[in-house]
């Protein structure tokens, strides 16, 4: 609950862009995942960096937490208000501020979504390739260090954010990075804020690296005799130095769900969905080499989608896989897991996970960005059965522990939020306390997205 | 000066791997640049992480600074003892600990040099491509966020360090990163330590990303009618989406120096030295496209070095350019500058710098990694003439200021040390104070390489 003086000061700053209406508050207590929490005390819709800075000063004066809000698509409760506070909705800060085509850079406000950004860029010959599936906001993607299908070639948000403007706790505004392609001038503050989930400050501007729209694109889908042979084909592809733009794994259950939902007729077997970008001459050789590898690993029905419409259909199906899997068990809710292991351990990780899920009694199709070692099980639970949620939670916990045992991480791309707080010590050991010390240095009153990512939280 | 109890406790830890001999101390007060400072009180040669941890605990107990020492090739005084203390020479921690070929990773100790590492990797089909010119230690390269000729394709140390083991002030040991290709699990501590120049802790182990040795390589050298046309050709090359493995600019003075020193007969004109890596089919098209671009920008004498020996000769000459330029003014010492600007500002930055140097009366050939916007002037001063050193220093200052004005950085790859401390506020504004707060959080007694990188230093 905000005190009267706090509320009235906030009203003075935001006028009718402050809301305490129950419907708006409830909207900002939602998440696409099963992770739930309380609701914010108020929601504001800033338009400028100066307003966000004034808000941070207000937050310090009145000791009220601030929680950034982008598109609401995060999966570990990152944007939920655990202890009340103000949700900072960046809906009205969603502009493209500058396109610098020669430098392949774009400056944007945090609220723009990746689809809106690429729509703005469509005539420039450039694109922003990071694609987590959801039409997330760029600010949210940076805050969670998102990645997705194209990271295997173009990198994650870590690699594609060149600089930031950040409002710190208390209201100071800093700028990180420059328009130069690299720098050795001190601590990499950009990298520190990317993935900090709003716990160190609020991003108000981002400078992103752009990439040329590919001159030519080839997409293929191939069915493999086993999970192991599909994964071994991925390892060989990466080792040969081929650089697919995407290389996605779908297990048989996922293929079945996609066939039903997106009206495809893919063979019911583990599949790789692969795409190459380049100039036509180089691409022809990439395609030839990948075909040879797929043959060597027993692929059947390798099918190159030469036409744009066939490619679009395949990737639309991949992007709809989450909804397809949800639809495969009517009424179910999904617990979406997210681990990332060394490529050498990928087959083992996937196969042990499949066996674990099979023994659990709940459905859990597996799919993932296997060129990166990153995969997800979509665990489907009946919301009326708390025992199923408990089973799913235990499965997710074992997936994360298995990933650590195999040298991997508890989250490849979804982040920590508070859903994965309990696993941070296991991954980082004393390093987690270091994160806490950094947080305390920049946000001593713990007003920036409290309860997330660092230790010692309520 | 170390107190007797401090010295005796240090002796108990390191035995005959502790040295206070004047010759050894003097050796650790040297630098390849004109930046000079005092000397350490002692030098130790640890063999294990446990020894480094014990040293850090000793440092806290006795309030004695620790300064890491790799190959001694840094250029801004990073490894010099400003206020005494102990130089930590990693000569005896230089092993390759593990090669994980399937994961394209290698674990190494910090003291190994990049040449020794690549020698160890030669039969694996893999390589570590980051190449700053000097045969620097990997630990030093990570600490300074080094890059060099190949960063345009393979990235800098920022992109190629996957994880670290770090001994913190006080002696706690943390591990950052995992063997998985990516992670969204909390603050990116790896990125925070890379480029921190030993001010936050001492790296005792590094996990590096490896790349496949290229199947085919093509190198070309091309003379351009002007600096502007050479730079415009670089911009067009990058915009076309060609990804050269290196693309280096040499101005006419540099070409003259290289011709004399390395017995080449390159035309006396601004030159680009470019290399492509790939499979033969893709490469043929890259080469064709680059040739067309070079033609369009007026290149003459475009010369493809098809034979390994010709390529080796060209790149050896490029690597020797620093020595070639030094030799062009017998007895001179070099002030090596290092700025990095947005590609769109590169021609302006180089041309203004050339004019500034020409008006200064001292020689200063220019060369650089222009695909990254990074270039250097090697300012040659007569060590017996302090006025020349002052002129060089003023030129370097103006280069950095020009870089900032054009949206660039004060250092592309050499780092801050204490040579560039005075420029940090201009680049980072309030962000520099944030760096200071992070430093204070992790090293409250200021024992880790004091006097470098952060504000408020002696």
Interface residues (C-beta under 8 A of the other chain):
Chain A: X100 X101 X102 X103 X104 X105 X144 X145 X146 X147 X151 X156 X158 X159 X168 X172 X173 X174 X175 X176 X178 X179 X180 X181 X182 X183 X184 X185 X186 X187 X188 X189 X191 X192 X194 X195 X196 X211 X212 X214 X215 X235 X238 X239 X240 X241 X278 X279 X281 X282 X284 X285 X286 X289 X338 X340 X341 X342 X343 X344 X372 X373 X374 X403 X404 X407 X408 X409 X410 X411 X412 X413 X414 X415 X416 X420 X423 X424 X427 X428 X429 X430 X431 X432 X434 X435 X437 X438 X440 X441 X442 X453 X454
Chain B: X100 X101 X102 X103 X104 X105 X144 X145 X146 X147 X151 X156 X158 X159 X168 X172 X173 X174 X175 X176 X178 X179 X180 X181 X182 X183 X184 X185 X186 X187 X188 X189 X191 X192 X194 X195 X196 X200 X211 X212 X214 X215 X235 X238 X239 X240 X241 X278 X279 X281 X282 X284 X285 X286 X289 X338 X340 X341 X342 X343 X344 X372 X373 X374 X403 X404 X407 X408 X409 X410 X411 X412 X413 X414 X415 X416 X420 X423 X424 X427 X428 X429 X430 X431 X432 X434 X435 X437 X438 X440 X441 X442 X453 X454
